[in-house]
Amino acid sequence: MFESLKKKFSGTIGKISEQLSSEEEEAIKEKESKAETTSIPDLEVGKKEVTSPKTEKKEDKTSGKDEEKVASGKEKVEEIDGEKKSRFSFFRRKSDTEDEDTEDADKQDKDDSKLKTELSPDEAAAVSSKDQESDMDKESEKEGEEEPSGLFTFATHKTISEKDIDDILFELELALLEGDVAMEVAEQIINSVKEDLVGRKLKRRGDVAQFTREALKKAISDILVVDGPNLNELVQQAKKTGEPLKIMFVGVNGTGKTTTISKIADHYVKAGYTPVIAASDTFRAGAIEQISHHAENVGVKIIRHQKGADPAAVAYDAVEHARAQNKELVLIDTAGRMQTNVNLMDEMKKIQRVVKPDLAIFVGDALTGNDAVEQARKFDEAVGVDGIILTKADADAKGGAALSIGHVINKPILFLGVGQGYGDIMEFHPEWMVEQVLGD
């Protein structure tokens, strides 16, 4: 059921995920390429002195004295070690390898301690001051470094732009139109998804599919959720008040209207109610016999006149019977007619004037797609439709009518016909259809 819609929405989720993930892969590879081409020169102690802008010589009143003290300290270091190089550099940097041997580090600490005992207090203070300044410089440089990027981090924190998804959503819109989804419905779905996705920040790779699925779910739910009558509550109320609920069924020829009425009757018999059927289709040959056969099969009383009788009179008699017998539900069958047939439309309006039905329910064939939507629109304009029943939904692979019809006329789908048996009818719930078209 609705396999085509499910395939279209699933494909859209996959395409958007693939599009944004491929862009992220390219961004990460570009970043890693730049990192590989950037090399840091090896520094060897005693061979090259590296200075940074932050450690440029500062001119102040004490600079000359500090330099003399440090120079004296460096000479003493050279005498202690017996070598022509200093263990104290004003601009010491951490080695890139960071693999210094522990034994060498301990020896360095001992030599440093020994040197400080050889220096005068002023000389030691000058050397310590320069060391602290160098350590501060290194911390500043470390803070300014960028964090490394990797394949398992969403390094760029991608923000979805309209350009990223425009082409894919355009393809989805065309696919929906091909699947008999009404133009206004397809446009609303696309605009809703675009509004929800553009500007979203992606921190993990799984975010793309999740956000797209959520956006589609919201868009479809907004289309399907339509305020309207709750048939079960109305039947319960009729039982309490003693005034029967009167329902008139309308639609074109061949949609399965008569069979649907018998299914509704069976549904409420099983729920503990007592319906009565009015055979007000006195126009079509064999219609009275057909509805009578169904009524007998489900155990429901039928009120009928001869062929060619006044349909409004048949409906009136059925209502009076229900009142007299305390029956909660009157189901009025009417002749199938094209929405363009003015005379038959006027006949249906007469039934409304005489009986004043509480609800007019349009019965449409799900397989006719956009034709069912247009028929519902015309019947709503003529007599006012309160709810919709779609037949043959089990054979509907496209799903365009189920997705569009309620939104177009702003009336809810109440039931779906899902088979040939009397029990093959189900109450329609928007969340159920969302699960059908988006999968688990």
Helices and strands as residue ranges (DSSP letters): H 3-37, G 53-55, H 63-81, H 102-118, H 121-144, H 162-178, H 183-197, H 207-224, H 231-241, E 245-250, H 257-270, E 275-279, H 287-298, E 301-303, H 311-324, E 329-333, H 342-355, E 359-365, G 366-368, H 370-383, E 387-391, G 393-395, H 400-409, E 413-417, E 425-427, H 430-438
